[in-house]
Amino acid sequence: AGKVSLTWFGPYPRITISDPELVRQVLANKFGHFDKTKLARLAKVFIGGLAVLDGEEWAKHRRIMNPAFHAEKLKRMLPAFSASCSELIDRWENSVTVSVGAIELDVWSEFQNLSGEVISRAAFGVTNEEGRRIFQLQAEQAERLVQSFRTNYIPGFSLLPTENNRRMKAINTEVKAILRGIIEKRQKYMKNGGTDKDDLLGLLLESNMDYSDADGKTNKGMTVEDVIDECKLFYFAGMETTAVLLSWTVVLLSMHPEWQDRAREEVLQVFGKNKPDLNGLSRLKVVMMVFNEVLRLYPPVMLINRRTYKKIELGGVTYPPNVMLALQLMFIHRDPAIWGDDAGEFNPGRFAEGVSKASRDPGAFFAFSSGPRNCIGQNFALLEAKVAISMILQRFSFELSPTYVHAPYAVLTLHPQHGVPVRLHRL
């Protein structure tokens, strides 16, 4: 089959592409030949926002969202990141103190909670109860969505009132109600002159107000429904992917203690035992090399779907409209022709001179997608992950528990199927 192969997905032809050059052409999408795949109705219920929009709508949302993710603005969220990580560390330290010596815990569930809290704090500044409820619901929704994919390419199946479909609708209704409450409270507060710009929601609403006013027409910005969709996406994207990245990082640093030591040396050299600060975080080279290598081997999003909506020539083949294109990031990230014979091995050293020099193809690394639709939350995720891993390395060394089973499996992102039980030793 080589780098391009054909399968069928229900009634649609689906082309699998694992040639980095073709993937880049699709993602660069200069001529607007490719849309996001029209998601199953149920998936839309779950994600929404920038992830599913196309064309004008997408461009408008992205323009309104961009200022909120600017590096300057992320600076203001650092305290939320630190506070959440400190709570995690304190909890772990107390457990170690009680049990004298080492303790064992599942860092996968710990990191899911951590990134849920970070999102609640950094995105909404909300109390944990509301935040926690949303992320419990979203986690259940992800599992159910995957179940539904098994039947959903049967046309009409998503309309049937199966138990799964009914529950997914109910979850969606509840998530939207909680978010609507948070958003309307905030809008009222801002209308009454309240300024609250240290979280994503505040920045988003502020940017939305500016956007509406600039045209002189107030209906041009995003509606409350739009904002709800973007918030659902923050929750999903922000919680899932960062938890996944941190979990695989702990797995790989446990399997390769020499890199755990190198990363720890760097963190202690930059921060000592102090709280990580922005300036220091941007100087972490080894930690960044480790993250890039983890993202190469275990990209949270392994595959990106697009579809053709008019006739298009790609790599010497002409495709008709309505062909699904499955861009296989995982294959590209592990292709020995691109990365060398050690493509399957963990070697952060390959990123010593940055991403573009790490392989034979400067653009073969797609952990955050590429082109105009690359991940808007990339800096948010990496900043959160750097704070967390730095604070953990400052206090603990860790190794995998003998009960750990290595079983990556795809829910919507790449989960460790049986969790990540780890032994922690206090330093």
CORNORGI-V753259 format. One line per field, one symbol per residue. ss: DSSP state (H for helix, E for strand, - for the rest). phi: phi as a letter, one per 20 degrees, with the letter a starting at -180 (. if undefined). psi: psi as a letter, one per 30 degrees, with the letter a starting at -180 (. if undefined). A space follows every 10 residues. Layout:
ss: ???
phi: ???
psi: ???
This chain:
ss: ---EEEEEE- -EEEEEE--H HHHHHHHH-- ---EEE---- HHHHHH--HH H---HHHHHH HHHHHHHHH- HHHHH--HHH HHHHHHHHHH HHHHHHHHH- -EEEEEHHHH HHHHHHHHHH HHHH---HHH HHHHHHHHHH HHHHHHHHHH HH----HHH- --HHHHHHHH HHHHHHHHHH HHHHHHHHHH H--------H HHHHHHHHHH HHHH------ ---HHHHHHH HHHHHHHHHH HHHHHHHHHH HHHHH-HHHH HHHHHHHHHH H------HHH H---HHHHHH HHHHHHH--- --EEEEEE-- -EEE--EEE- ---EEEEEHH HHH--HHHH- -------HHH H--------- ---------- HHH----HHH HHHHHHHHHH HHHHHEEEEE -------EEE ---EEE---- EEEEEE-
phi: .mecbdcdcl edfceeccdg ffgffffflf dmecdffffg gfffgedmmg fdfclggfff gffffggfdf ggffgfeggf fffffffffg ffffffffel ndcdbeffff fffgfffffg ffecleffgf ffffffffff ffffffgfff dfffgnffef efgfffffff fgffgfffff gfffgfffgf fenfdbdecf fgfffffffg fffgemdeee feeggfffff fffgffffeg ffffffffff gffffcgffg ffffgfffff dmdefgdggf ffefefgfff gffffffcfg debddccedb fbeblndedf fmdeddeefg fffdeffedn fegedebggf egdnffdfbf cgdeddgdmb mfefffegfg ffffffffff ffffdcdbbf fgefdebfbe edceeegdmc fceddfe
psi: fbfklklkjb gkkjkkkgje eeeeeefehe ghfklkkjlk eeeeeedaae ffllbeeeee eeeeeeefgk eeefeffeee eeeeeeeeee eeeeeeeefj bllkljfeee eeeefeeeee eeefglleee eeeefeeeee eeeeeeefff fffjkfeffk hleeeeeeee eeeeeeeeee eeeeeeeeee eggkkiggle eeeeeeeeee eeeeffkfgf bkleeeeeee eeeeeeeeee eeeeeeefee eefefifeee eeeeeeeeee fbglkkleee efgjeeeeee eeeefeeike jfkkkllkgl kkkjhgkkkl lhkkkjjiee eefgjffefl fgefljifff geglefgflf jfggjgehal afgljfgeee eeeeeeeeee eeeefllllk kffkkjiklj dfljljegai kkkkkk.
